Amino acid sequence: MSSKWHRALNRMGKLAGLGSADIKMLRNGFLSNPDQSAIHPIPFSVDVDDPSYEESWADSLVMCHNTKATNPIDPKIFPDISHIYYTEEEGFTGIMRPYDVLSSITFVVDNNDKEE
């Protein structure tokens, strides 16, 4: 299992109340910038234990659509994810959710882990 998914599963477990209270998780990364003229993403840093922190299973999911598909998927079926299309005429286009996580890393700290 990739590290990206491993960390996401750790965060989701922590949000569900599983695991040890001694484990601290800090998530840092970059969000998509909804400003069409922006050239840089928005940096973020959050404490997963913060009561206002929320994350869903759909966060950061991106569906890459086959523009030549016989039976294309309507993006309205999956409204909570981003959708990317590619054509030779337009290049990459799509529907990005505002403030979608582009990349992140989760630091996991065990407060019980003491050096001997």
C-alpha positions as CSV (number, residue, x, y, z in Angstrom):
1,M,0.0,0.0,0.0
2,S,1.4,3.4,-0.9
3,S,2.4,5.8,1.8
4,K,-0.2,8.3,0.6
5,W,-3.1,6.0,1.2
6,H,-1.5,4.6,4.4
7,R,-1.5,8.1,5.9
8,A,-5.0,8.9,4.7
9,L,-6.3,5.7,6.4
10,N,-4.4,6.7,9.6
11,R,-6.1,10.1,9.5
12,M,-9.6,8.6,8.8
13,G,-9.1,6.1,11.7
14,K,-8.1,8.9,14.0
15,L,-11.1,10.9,13.0
16,A,-13.3,7.9,13.7
17,G,-11.9,7.7,17.3
18,L,-9.7,4.7,16.7
19,G,-6.1,4.4,17.8
20,S,-4.2,5.8,20.7
21,A,-4.7,9.3,22.2
22,D,-0.9,9.5,22.4
23,I,-0.6,9.7,18.7
24,K,-0.5,13.2,17.2
25,M,-1.0,13.8,13.5
26,L,-0.1,17.0,11.7
27,R,-1.0,17.4,8.0
28,N,0.9,19.9,5.8
29,G,0.5,20.5,2.1
30,F,-1.0,22.6,-0.7
31,L,-4.6,23.4,-1.7
32,S,-5.8,24.3,-5.1
33,N,-6.3,28.0,-5.4
34,P,-9.8,28.9,-6.7
35,D,-8.4,32.3,-8.0
36,Q,-8.2,31.7,-11.8
37,S,-5.3,34.1,-12.0
38,A,-3.2,32.5,-9.3
39,I,0.0,30.7,-10.2
40,H,0.7,29.2,-6.8
41,P,-1.3,26.8,-4.6
42,I,-2.3,27.7,-1.1
43,P,-0.1,26.2,1.6
44,F,-1.8,24.6,4.7
45,S,-0.9,23.1,8.0
46,V,-3.6,21.4,10.2
47,D,-3.7,19.4,13.4
48,V,-5.8,16.3,12.8
49,D,-6.9,16.4,16.5
50,D,-8.4,19.9,16.1
51,P,-12.1,19.6,16.6
52,S,-12.8,21.7,13.4
53,Y,-10.7,19.3,11.2
54,E,-12.8,17.4,8.7
55,E,-11.9,15.0,6.0
56,S,-14.1,12.7,3.9
57,W,-13.3,9.7,1.8
58,A,-13.9,11.8,-1.4
59,D,-11.2,14.4,-0.5
60,S,-8.5,14.6,-3.1
61,L,-10.0,12.0,-5.4
62,V,-9.6,12.8,-9.0
63,M,-11.3,11.0,-11.8
64,C,-9.5,11.0,-15.2
65,H,-12.1,10.8,-17.9
66,N,-11.6,9.0,-21.2
67,T,-12.8,11.6,-23.7
68,K,-13.2,8.9,-26.4
69,A,-15.2,6.6,-24.1
70,T,-18.2,4.9,-25.7
71,N,-20.1,5.3,-22.4
72,P,-18.7,8.4,-20.7
73,I,-19.3,8.9,-17.0
74,D,-21.3,12.0,-16.1
75,P,-19.3,14.0,-13.5
76,K,-22.6,14.8,-11.7
77,I,-22.7,11.2,-10.5
78,F,-19.6,12.0,-8.4
79,P,-20.1,15.6,-7.4
80,D,-17.6,15.5,-4.5
81,I,-14.5,14.8,-6.5
82,S,-12.4,16.6,-9.1
83,H,-12.7,15.6,-12.8
84,I,-9.9,15.8,-15.4
85,Y,-10.3,15.6,-19.2
86,Y,-7.6,15.5,-21.9
87,T,-8.0,16.4,-25.6
88,E,-5.3,17.2,-28.1
89,E,-7.2,20.5,-29.0
90,E,-7.6,21.8,-25.4
91,G,-5.0,19.8,-23.4
92,F,-6.0,19.2,-19.8
93,T,-9.3,20.7,-18.6
94,G,-11.5,19.8,-15.8
95,I,-13.6,20.5,-12.8
96,M,-11.5,21.2,-9.8
97,R,-13.1,21.6,-6.4
98,P,-12.1,24.8,-4.7
99,Y,-9.4,24.2,-2.1
100,D,-8.9,20.6,-3.1
101,V,-5.8,19.1,-1.6
102,L,-3.2,18.9,-4.3
103,S,-0.6,17.2,-2.2
104,S,0.1,16.6,1.5
105,I,2.2,14.8,4.0
106,T,1.1,13.7,7.4
107,F,3.6,13.7,10.3
108,V,2.8,11.1,12.9
109,V,4.2,11.7,16.4
110,D,4.0,9.1,19.2
111,N,4.1,11.1,22.5
112,N,4.9,7.8,24.3
113,D,8.0,7.2,22.3
114,K,10.7,8.1,24.7
115,E,14.5,7.8,24.1
116,E,16.3,5.4,26.4
